Amino acid sequence: MKYVLRYESSPDVAERAPEHFEAHRAHWQQFLEDGTLLMIGPFRPPGEGAMSVFRTREAAEAFARDDPFVTNGLVTRWTVHEWFEVLVPDE
């Protein structure tokens, strides 16, 4: 099982994201390096939110709590969903 973190963006996210992007990237880099973050990225068009996939619920929640995009109001709401993968490529 994986855990999907879904972000809903503030109306002004496109204007404000560049100011906080480097801190946001440094934050997700920690989770990538420890192996708990598998994927991350925004939806298109800009402002439609974003999604990340984590190995554990705890990692997804910890990420969201301290993410500069959340703490600076670029994310208006976040949710974590359990996701049961049914197609897993050979590793």
C-alpha positions as CSV (number, residue, x, y, z in Angstrom):
1,M,0.0,0.0,0.0
2,K,1.1,3.6,-0.7
3,Y,-0.2,6.9,0.6
4,V,-1.2,9.8,-1.7
5,L,-1.0,13.3,-0.4
6,R,-3.3,15.6,-2.3
7,Y,-2.9,19.4,-2.1
8,E,-5.5,22.0,-2.9
9,S,-3.9,25.3,-4.0
10,S,-4.6,28.8,-2.9
11,P,-5.9,31.1,-5.7
12,D,-2.6,33.0,-5.8
13,V,-0.3,29.9,-5.8
14,A,1.2,30.7,-9.2
15,E,2.3,34.2,-8.1
16,R,3.6,33.1,-4.7
17,A,5.2,29.7,-5.4
18,P,8.5,31.0,-6.8
19,E,9.2,32.8,-3.5
20,H,8.9,29.5,-1.5
21,F,10.0,27.0,-4.1
22,E,13.6,26.5,-3.0
23,A,12.5,25.8,0.6
24,H,9.8,23.5,-0.7
25,R,12.3,21.6,-2.8
26,A,14.7,21.3,0.2
27,H,11.9,19.9,2.3
28,W,10.9,17.2,-0.2
29,Q,14.5,16.3,-0.9
30,Q,14.8,15.1,2.7
31,F,11.9,12.6,2.1
32,L,13.3,11.6,-1.2
33,E,16.7,10.8,0.3
34,D,15.2,8.8,3.2
35,G,13.2,6.7,0.6
36,T,9.7,7.6,1.9
37,L,8.8,10.0,-1.0
38,L,8.3,8.2,-4.3
39,M,6.7,10.8,-6.6
40,I,5.8,14.5,-6.4
41,G,4.4,17.1,-8.8
42,P,1.7,19.6,-9.6
43,F,-1.4,19.1,-11.7
44,R,-2.0,21.1,-14.8
45,P,-3.2,23.7,-15.4
46,P,-1.4,25.6,-12.7
47,G,-3.5,26.1,-9.6
48,E,-5.2,22.7,-9.8
49,G,-3.3,21.4,-6.8
50,A,-0.6,18.7,-6.5
51,M,0.0,15.1,-5.5
52,S,2.7,13.2,-3.8
53,V,3.1,9.5,-3.2
54,F,4.7,8.2,0.0
55,R,5.6,4.8,1.4
56,T,3.9,5.5,4.8
57,R,1.0,7.6,6.1
58,E,3.3,9.0,8.8
59,A,5.7,10.4,6.2
60,A,2.9,11.9,4.1
61,E,1.5,13.7,7.2
62,A,4.9,14.8,8.4
63,F,5.7,16.2,5.0
64,A,2.4,18.2,4.8
65,R,2.7,19.6,8.3
66,D,6.1,21.2,7.7
67,D,6.0,21.9,4.0
68,P,6.7,25.6,3.3
69,F,3.9,25.6,0.8
70,V,1.5,24.6,3.6
71,T,3.0,26.8,6.3
72,N,3.0,29.9,4.0
73,G,-0.6,29.4,2.9
74,L,0.0,28.3,-0.7
75,V,-1.9,25.1,0.1
76,T,-5.5,25.6,1.5
77,R,-6.2,22.0,2.3
78,W,-4.4,18.7,2.2
79,T,-5.6,15.1,2.5
80,V,-3.9,11.7,2.7
81,H,-5.5,8.7,0.9
82,E,-4.6,5.1,1.2
83,W,-3.8,3.8,-2.3
84,F,-3.7,0.1,-3.2
85,E,-1.5,-0.4,-6.2
86,V,-2.6,-3.2,-8.5
87,L,0.0,-2.8,-11.2
88,V,3.5,-2.8,-9.9
89,P,6.4,-3.0,-12.4
90,D,9.3,-5.4,-11.8
91,E,11.9,-3.9,-9.5
